[in-house]
Amino acid sequence: MTRGKQSIGRSRKRIEVRYGPDEPRFIGYSGNVSRAGIMVRAIRVFAPGTLLQLELKLPGGTVRVRGEVVWARQGTVAWLATGRVGMGISFIDPPEDILSRCQPPSDPGALPARS
């Protein structure tokens, strides 16, 4: 999720994200999601380069994906809402439809849910 990749479309839908290096046991919330990665607002952050197991809790079900921490900022709970605390995580082999699954069906350009 380097500056060059930020031109990729993003969804700003707030979703629960469970994450961790071995198992997804910590909880955070998305700041934004793209096909390339996710910004997770969380107090518990991991160092850049750490591989994480992620579970994105979506209305249609849970999406599991692996990711690598690209950047991390620590801070207090008071900073969570500002987006100044958390991690940028680059997805590793994400599902093709990950971005459309993060958008409500009424969003323009959203693909229909799989049956």
Buried (B, 14 or more C-beta within 10 A) or exposed (E): BEEEBEEEEBBEBEBEBBBBEEEBEBBBBBBBBBBBBBBBBBBBBBEEEBEBBBBBBBEEEEBEBBBBBBBBEEEEEEBBEEEEBBBBBBBEEBEEEBBBBBBEEEEEEBEEEEE
